[in-house]
Amino acid sequence: MGAIALGLKPWTRRKAIALAVLGLGLGLGLGRATADEAAILMVSRKRLLNDTAHARALLKAEIELTSELQRRIDAIKAELTAEEQELTRLRPTLDREVFAARVAAFDRNVRRQRRAAQKQAAALQSAFRAERLKLVEALDPLLEEVREANGASAILNSDQVLASDPVLDVTDEVIARFNATVPPPVVPDLEVIAPAQLPAQPPAQEDEPALQ
């Protein structure tokens, strides 16, 4: 008769499974561990990294801020395109040296804006990676707490196990503890990483080679 038919609670079932494994091991002369020492729990690492309230909040914020940054970059591109078209329109009316100076200044500004956009995108990604790393680092002590609370000898990653009894899975318990005890992540400040607008002209001392 199975443990469910006996009406056993989940943790009692876990111990029953451990006893069965233990009994088989002793019968084969493979060890003398106690039932509690043989108890194994399972968690889905993939779910721990993606299904906590913290991870979902970070993902939502990353999508929103990345989209906002792209909108800002697109707006700058549109302004530069309009400026380039205006230069083209004015070319027949401007002195050659004046036109060349304006083109050189335009090229410098394009390169500066491109570098700024690249740095902003990289900084945003780095900030989110740092926050996710904090969440990963918070998992180990939490898993140890769950292991001790359940009297288990080990917790395995269910994503890498071919088959196991669902009653051994404590992923939901770990996620609940994580949501309740781990401080919420810090959402990067886009206004710090990517100011809404850069000065139109580069600093006077900036001296860059022309575009190739």
Residue pairs with C-beta under 8 A, 6 or more apart in sequence:
3 12
3 13
3 16
3 17
3 167
4 13
8 16
10 167
11 150
13 165
13 167
14 39
14 41
14 150
14 152
14 167
14 168
15 35
15 36
15 39
17 165
17 167
17 168
18 35
18 36
18 38
18 39
18 40
19 35
19 38
21 38
22 31
22 33
22 34
22 35
22 38
25 31
25 33
25 38
26 32
33 153
36 151
36 152
36 153
37 153
38 153
39 150
39 151
39 152
39 153
40 152
40 153
40 154
40 155
40 156
40 168
41 146
41 147
41 150
41 152
41 154
41 155
41 156
41 168
41 169
41 170
42 155
42 156
42 157
42 158
42 161
42 164
42 168
42 169
42 170
42 171
43 143
43 146
43 155
43 156
43 157
43 158
43 169
43 170
43 171
43 174
44 157
44 158
44 159
44 169
44 171
45 157
45 159
46 159
47 171
47 175
48 139
48 171
48 174
48 175
48 178
49 55
49 132
49 135
49 136
50 56
50 59
51 175
52 135
52 175
52 178
52 179
52 182
53 179
53 184
54 135
54 178
54 179
54 182
54 184
54 185
55 132
55 135
57 184
57 185
57 187
58 128
58 131
58 132
58 135
58 185
58 187
61 128
61 187
61 188
62 124
62 128
65 124
65 187
65 188
65 190
66 121
66 124
68 190
69 120
69 121
69 124
69 190
69 194
72 194
72 196
73 117
76 113
76 117
76 198
80 106
80 109
80 110
80 113
83 106
84 106
87 99
87 102
87 103
87 106
90 99
91 99
94 102
104 210
105 201
107 210
107 211
108 202
108 206
108 208
109 200
109 201
109 202
110 211
111 208
111 211
112 198
112 202
112 206
113 198
116 198
120 193
120 194
123 193
123 194
124 188
124 190
124 193
124 194
127 188
127 193
128 188
131 185
131 186
131 187
131 188
132 185
134 185
135 182
135 185
138 178
138 182
139 174
139 178
142 174
142 177
142 178
142 181
142 182
143 155
143 174
145 177
146 155
146 170
146 173
146 174
146 177
147 153
147 154
147 155
150 170
155 170
156 164
158 164
158 169
158 171
202 208
